[in-house]
Amino acid sequence: MLINNKNHINPPPVILLGGNIIAVSVARALGKSGIKCYALGEATSEVHYSRFCRGIKYSPNIDKETVYLHWLLNTGRHLHKKPVIIPCSDAGLMLTTNNRTELEKYFTLMEANDEITLAMLDKAETYALAQKVGIPSPKIWHVDSLEDVHKILDQVTYPCLLKPRYSHKFFPLFEGRKLFKVGDEGEMLKLFELTQKYDLQMLITELIPVNSEGYHCYYTHIDENGEPLFHFTKLRPRQYPNLYGLGTYNVSNWNPEVADVGLKFLQKIGLRGIGTVEFIRDKRDSVLKLIECNPRFTGTTELLPICGLNWPLFVYNRMIGAPLPPMNEYKRGVSIIKPAGDFLAFRELNKAGKLTWIEWLKSLMHPLHFYFFRWNDPLVFLYTIYRFLKHQLKKISKRVKNS
């Protein structure tokens, strides 16, 4: 049963912390049910252009957690007797986890095992827990200093990956990259020194060869008894950049193997609430290897309501104790795409000889849905097109200037 103005006179408003397109997707899913949404986002975020929420802008040069906490305690808590907070970013998740006692005086927070939530935000801890509970993951090397890097250089097989322990601290500094692909020792030392200029905590992992399948994901919600309340799987065949970028093409499916391994990991580590787990199949041994786990909504949140699962409303209703929408059946084979980004992903794969024009076009020859475009929420899409073209022109201008 959905909450709307007919059966719930004054539903608590929702405050979304960061997330860009994630926040847009959550606001759309909730806004259609009559739930008022506020979104704290950087001034450049597309969330400010959605008709389903009121955007609260802040400068990207200010610490996000500081902005969130100040606004929540000085403005947000007066919006309702008990507003709902939904983190749509790692920074938002860390803020609510570290300040749960104070925030719960004024807000309704998502259910969680805070210790495990913090571990999932730290990739080193995530991999350590995976190893502890017997879930395969990439081999890693902890490197807290340049001295540590020198000690393990002869143990690493190249190419490998240099990854941040905390993605949300790394991502804004390197134009949307999730990590660095490293080709040799010299590049490793150079890139590690670069990250230390920003005091980033890093780790080195083996590079699991990307196969034609892409990345597998499992989504669920774990209740207080450790039981899953729904199951959803999807495949991400393409992202840009190919190894370390954001998804550009995703397809809903049902993969029992992915669901079994994902659920096993979440239950064994003791996660509670939202759980999304990402794997890649290692073509060397055909085993699924854990890449990351997010205890929050993700960039593909838009896909679930399209498939018939109103995931944001499910979480919201559970938080306030309202009847839950059905989460049992969903459509398989539903695709969602970022057209411009997916063309860049294809071009990269095509140059590497991994995807032909015919194969790419064939993958698009069926009904497609879009991350940003909605007829009832068009400004988000128009703004993203403007921002994309502006970025591309800037890159072209830079190349011309340096040529």
N, C-alpha and C positions, 0 to 999 in steps of 0.2 A: 504494500500500500504506500503510495507516495504522499508526502506532506505537501499540502498546498493551502491556499487561503481559505478553502472551504472546510477543511477538517482540522486545521491548526491555525488559530487566529493570529498568533504572534510567535512564529518560529524564531529561535535565537539566530542572530546574524553570524556569519562565518568570517573570520579574519584569516586570509591566506598569506603566508610568509614566503616571499620570493617565488622562484620557479618559472617565471616567464610563460612559455606555452603550457607548462604543467598547471599553473594557476589559471590560465585561460580555460583549459579543459575542465577543471574542477568547477570553476565559476559557471560555465555553460551548463554543466550537468545539474548543478544545484539551482541556478537561477531559473531554469525552466519549471522548477517545482515551487517557485515563489519564495525562495530563500535568499535573503539579501547578503551580498558578498562584498567585502572590502579586501583589497590586495595591496600589500606593501611591496613595491618593486622599484628597481632602478629607473631613473628618468627615461632611459632608452627602451624599457621593456614594453613588449606588445600588449601586456595585460591592461595597460592604461587605455587601450582602444576598444576594449570589449564592452558591449552594452550590458553585459550580465554582472558587472561589478564596478565598484568605485575604486579607482586606482589612487594609491597614496604614493607620490613620487619622492625619491630621495637621491642624493648625489652618489654616483658609483665610487667616489673617493672616500666615502665614510664607511667605517666598519659596520657590516650588516647587522651583526648581533646587537651592537650598541643601539643602532637605529630602531630595530625591532622592539627591544626591551623598553626603551624610552617611550615610544609611541604607545605600546600596549598599556603600560602602567599609568600614562598621563592622559591618554585619549581613548584608547580601545576599550578599557574596562568600563567606561561610562556608556557604551553603546547599548547595553542590555544588562539585565541582572546577571546573566552568565553567558557571555558570548563564547562561541566555539572557535578554537584555534586549530588550523590545519596547516602544518608545515609543508611547503611544496618545493623545498630545497634543503640541501644538507645544512646550510647555515641556520635555517629556520628550525630544523630538527635538533641541532645541537643546542640552540637557544632554549627551546622548550624542555629538552632533557636536563640541561644543567640548571634550569630555574623552575623546575616543576613545583616545588613546595610553595614558592612565592606566587607563581602564576595561578595555581589551583585555587587560590583565595578568591579570584575574580573571574576565572575562565574555566571552560570545559576543555580538557586536553585529551588527545588520543590515547587509547590504552597502549601500554608498551612495557617491556622489560627494559628499563633504562640502561642497565649494564650492557645488555646485548645490543641495544640501539647504538650506544657509543662504540662498541666493538665493530659494528657493521660500517660505521663511518671511517674507521681506520683499516685500510686494506691489509696492513701487516697483521692486525688482530683477526680480521676475517679469515685470512689464509691459515693462521695458527689454529683457529677453531675448526676449520674444515679438516685440517690434518688430525686434530684431536678426535673428531667424530668419524673419521674414516671416509671423508668425501674428497675425491681426487681434485687437485688444484695445481697450478704451475709451481715449479721450483722457484724459491725466492732466496735473496741474499739481503740481509739488513745492512744498510750503510748510513751511519749517522754522521760520518765525517769523510774527508778526502782520504785520510789514512785508512779508513775501513774499505774504501773503494780499491785502493792499491793492494790491500791484502787478498782480495778475492778476484782480481783481474784474471789470474791464470785458471780460475775455476769456471769462468763464464764462457758459454758458447755463443758466438755471434752469428746472426743478429740476435739481440735480446731487447728487453724493454726496460726503460727507466721510468718508474711510475711514482706518483705522489701517494703518500699514505692518506692524505686528505684531499680528495678531488676538488672540493669547493674552494680551496685555497690556491690551487694550481690553475684551474680552468680559466679564470678571468685574466691571468697574466700572460697566457700563451695562445691567444686568439681561438679559444674554443677547443684546443687540444686536450685530450685526456692523459697523454703520456708522450714519451719520446721513443722512437725506434732507433736503436744504437747499432752501428755497423762495425765498430772496432774499438780498441782501447783508447785511442786518441780522442775519438768522438765521445766516448763515455766520460773521460776526464773533463772535457770541455763543457759538456752539457751538465754534468753534476756541479761543476763550479758555478755555472749560470744559475742553477736552482738555489744555490747557497746564498746568492746575492739577495734573495727574497726570504731567507731563513726557512725554506721548505723542507719538510721531512720526506725523504725519498726511500725507495727500495728498488732493487733490481730483480726482475723475474725473467724466466725463460720465455722465449717467444713460441707459443703454440702455433704451428702452421695453420693458416686459415684455409678451410676446405670449401667446397661449393655449397655446403648447407648454410653457412652463416652462423649466427648466434641464436641459441635457444633460450627462451625465458619462461619461467613459471610464476604465476601470481596467485596469491591466496590471502586469507585473513585468519590468523590463529587466535582462538578464544582463550579464556582464562584457564581452561582445562587442557590446553595444548592441542585442541582439535581444529581442523581446517573447516571454515564455513563456506568456502567455494573453491573451485579449481578453474584455472585458465592457463592455456599455453599459447605461445606465438613464436614465429620465426622471424629473425631480422637478417635477410639476405644481404642487405647493403647498408653502408653508412659512409659518411664523408667527414674527414679522410678515412680511407679504408680500414686502417688498423686502430685508429684512436679518435674517431669522430663520433658525431651523433647520428642516430638512425635516420635514414632517408626513405626506407621502404620496409614495411612490416606486414606480416600476414598472420591472421589468427588461424590456429589449427588445434588439433588435440594430439599430444604426444605423451602417451602413458609413461614412457621411460623418463622423460624430462620431469613430469609431474611427480613420479615416485622418488627420484633423486632429490628434487627440490624440496619436497615435503619432508623427506628424511633429514635433510640438513637443517631445516627450520625447527623441526621438533626436537632434534638432538641437542641443538645449541640453546633451546629454551626461548626462542623469539616469541613475542606476543604482539598481536595487532597486524598491521600491514606487513606482508612479506613478499618481495619480488626477487627472484634469484636468476642470474644469468650464467649460461654455460656455453662452452664451445667444444665440439667433438674433435679430439686429437686424432688426426688421420694416421698417426704412427701406431696407435694401439686401439683405435675406435672407441675410446672411453670418453665420456662427458667430463670435462674439467671445469670447475667453478671459477668464474671470472670475478663476479661481485654479487653483493646482496644489498638491496635498498629497502629499508623499513619505512618507506613513504611512497606517495604517488610518483610515477615516473613520466618520462617524456612521451610515452605511448598511451597515456591515460585516455586520450581521445578515442582510441580504438575500441575500448571495452563497451561504452554506451552504444556505439554504432553496431556492435555485435549483439546487443540486447542485454548487457549487464551494466546497470547504472551503479558503477563502483563508488563514485563519490557520494551518491545518496545513501548507499548501503553503509558507508563509514559514518556519515553524518547521523543517520537515524540510529545507528548503534550507539553513538556517543551520547545522544539525548534520550535514549530509551524509547524510541518510536518504532512502529512496525517496520520490518525490513522489506525492501523490494526483492522480488525473486532473483536468485543468482544460480539457478540450476542448469539452464540451457542457454547456449549461445551459438551464433552462426560461425561456421568454419569457412576458411578460404576468403575472408574479408580482408582487403588490402587498404593500407593507408600510406600516403606518399607525400614527400616534399618535392615537387617537380624540379625546381631549379637545383636543389641539393642532390637529387637522385641522378640528374644528368651529369653533374660533376663526379659523382660516385661511379657512374657507368664509364665515363671518360677515363678515369684512373684505372679501373679494372680492365678496360679495353686495351689501354696502352701496355698493360702488364700481360696481355694475352689470356685473361681469365674470363672475359665476357664479350661475346660478339654482338654486333648491332641487332642481328636477328633474335638472339636469345634475350637481349634487353627489351626489345619491342614486344616480343611474345609475352614477357612477364607483365606487360602493361595492357594487354588486349583483353581486358575484362573491366567491369565497373570498379572505379577507384574512388577512394575517399581521401580527403585532404586534412592535414594537421590544422591549418590556419583558416581555410575557407569555409564559411557557412553563410548561406543566403540571409539568415536572420542575425548575423553578426559580421558584416562585411568589412568593417574598418580594420580589423585585426589583419586580415589578408592584405589589404591595400598598403598598410603600414609595413608589413614584412617585405613586400615587393619593393617598396621605396628604399628600405634599409639594405636589401640585398644588392640592388643596382648601385646604390651609393658606395657600398663596400667594394664591388667589382670595379667601379670607376676609379676608386682610390688605389686599388692594386695595379690597374693598368697605368695610371699616372706615375706610380712609383717605379714600375718597370721601365717606362719611357725615360724617366728622369735619370735612372741608373745606367741606361744603355749608351 
